[in-house]
Amino acid sequence: MMKKLNKEERPLLIEVPKHQKLSKEEFMKAYNDGVKVIDTRNKEDFAKGFLPESINIQGNNSFSTWMGWLVDYSEPFILVAQKEQIEDLTRKLMRIGMDQMMGYIDNVESLGLDLKIADVINIKEFKSYLNREDVQVIDVRNNAEYETNHIENAENVFVGILEDNLDKISCDKQIVIHCQSGDRATIAYSVLKKNSFENVKNFSGGMKEWLGKGNLRK
């Protein structure tokens, strides 16, 4: 269930708050203190190089939905986004009462940190992992989507509650995740990496590509 708004009284926001671009020093202090980093870049750019422990929630129309699922309303966070995006993203957050943004950065490469590269696989490689004892395939769509059709032996753990169900994910097997078309799988990939799961692969084509290639529904 989506996290609920705090019931404490909040000041009425009558205009869009202005958020500052953080200096490298400001960012690094917050990052080293454990402040959550939300990377709003598209999933392809995120996959090419992302900050360790950051979570990819793309800055599209679903941004506020997944922020509501994955970030506590009292928890401070920093965005990775471009300056021209900040007002729109702030408006989206205002609509769900989320007002703990500390600021933003617009270039992860300028920080001098070792970026991670996502392990994204195509459908041919994905098929090579199916029905193996040493592999756990996780479908991160919602239960209704899963019940409508799913890949044989794939387990269903909805991305919105993934971090509360990490005990269902094997630390000993190769993990392969997918969703419908890649957005939620990228969120799930970043959540698992943040929680120290090392052997994770992302079949970004998801059920859309699986069915589009003529594979049978299950």
N, C-alpha and C positions, 0 to 999 in steps of 0.2 A: 504493500500500500504506500502511496506517495507520502513523503514526510509532510507533516502538518505544520502550518505556520505557528510560530510562537504566539501564545495568547497574551503576552505582555503588551501593554500599550506602546505604540510606536508613534513618533512624530509624523504628522501628515506631510507628505512630500508634494509640494505644489509646483515644483519644476524639476527637470532632469538634473541630478547631481553631476558635477564635473569631476572626472577622475584623472589623476595625473599619471604621466608616463614615469615609471620608476627608473632611477639611475641603476647602473650595474651594482653599486654598493648597497643601495636600498633593497634591490631585489635579492641579492645574495644573503643579506642578513635575514630577511623574511623566509627565504627558501631553506636556509640552514636551520632556522627555528621551526621548520616543519609546516609552514603555511602552504595550503593546498594550491597547486597550479593547474588551472584549467586552460587547455590549449584549444582555441576555437578555430584553428585552421582546418581546411578540408582534409579528409582522411588520407588522401594521396601525399600531401605535403607533410602531414604528421608522420606517416610511415617512413619517409625518407630521412627523418632525423628529429627526435623529440627528447625533451628533458627527462631524465630519470624521475620516476614517481609522478609525472604529470598525467592528467586524464584528458583524453580527447573528446570534447563535446563540441561538435561543429556549430558555428554561429549561424545556423539556418533557422527555419521556422519551428524546429523542434528543440531549440536551445533551452528555452525556459523549462520545458517539460523534463528534460534529462537533468538539468540543474536541480530541479525540485526533487527528483528521485535520489540523486547522488551526492548532494552537498547539504549539510545541515544548515538550517537557516541562521544559526548563531555563529557559524564558522567563518572566519575570515578567509579570503581567497584572492588570488591574483590571476588575471587573464593574460593569455598570449593572443594578441589581436592587433589589427592595424588601427591607427588613430581614427580613421573615418568610420570604423565599425562601432566605436565605443558608445556613442550616443544611442544607437539602435539597440545594442546589447543591454545597455543600462535600462532602457525602456522595457525591454522584455523581462528583465529581472524585477523591475518595479512592480510589474503586473502580478507577480507572485509573492511580493513582499520581501524579496531577498536584497539586502542592502549592506552587506558586509565586504564589498569589494575594496581591496586596499590600493588598487591601481593596476596598471598593465605594463607589459613589455611588448615590443613589436618585432624582435629579432632574437631568436634563441641562439643563433650561431655566434652572435657578438659577445656572449657571456664567457666564452672560453672553456665551457664545460664539455665533457665527452658525451655527445648525443647518442641515443640508442636508435637502431634501425629496426623497424617492425618486420617480422617474418611472415610475409604475405605469400600465399601459395595459390596456384591456379587449379582448375578443376581436375586436370590429369594427375597432379600430385595429390590432391585431396582424395581421389579415388584409391590411391595406393595406401592410404591410411585406414580405410574402412574395414570393419570386421576383423580387427587385430586385437589380440589380448593385451598388447602393450600400449594401446592408444585409447584415449577417451575422447569421443566426439561430443561437443556441447552445442546445442541449439539454443541461442539466447533470445529467441523471439518469445512472445507471450504464449500462454497455454492454449488459447483458442487457435492461434496460427499453427501451433505444433500439432494439435489434434486434427486440424484440417488436412495437413500433409506434413510428413517429416521423413528424413532419411533413416533407413533401418538401423537400429541400435544406437541412434543419437539420443543423448539424454537432454532433457529440457530444464534449463536454469535461466529464468528470465533475467535480462541484464539489469533491470531496476532493483533486483534483490540479490544480485550476484555477490556483493560484498558481505551480505549477511548469511551467505550459504557457501562460503569457501571450503567448509568441511566436506562438501559434496564433490570437490575437485581433487583429483589425485595428484599427489606430489611426486609419484613414482613413474607415472605414465606420460607419454607424449600427449599433450592437450591440443586438440584442433577445434576451433570455434567457428561458428557461422551464424548468420541471421537471414534476413530476406534479401538484402542487396548490399550489405557491407557497413552501413553506418553504425548500427548497434554492435556489430561484431568488433568494430574498431574501439568503441567505448569499452566493451568487455575485455578486449586485449589489453588496453591500457590499465584497466582496473586490476587484472591478474598480474601484470608486470609490476604494478605498484605494490602488490602484496607478495612479491618475491617468488612468483611462479616463473621459472626459467624456461621450461620446455613448452612453449606455447606457439602455435601457428594459427594464422587467420586465413580461412578460405573466404575471401572478400566477395566472391561472386554470389555466394549464398544460394538460397532456394530459387531465386529468380533465374540464375544461370543453370542451376541443376535441372529445373523443370524445362527451361528453354532449350536445353541440349537433348531433350526427349527422354530423360530418366523417369522411371516410374514413380508415382506417388505411393506413399506407404501409409 
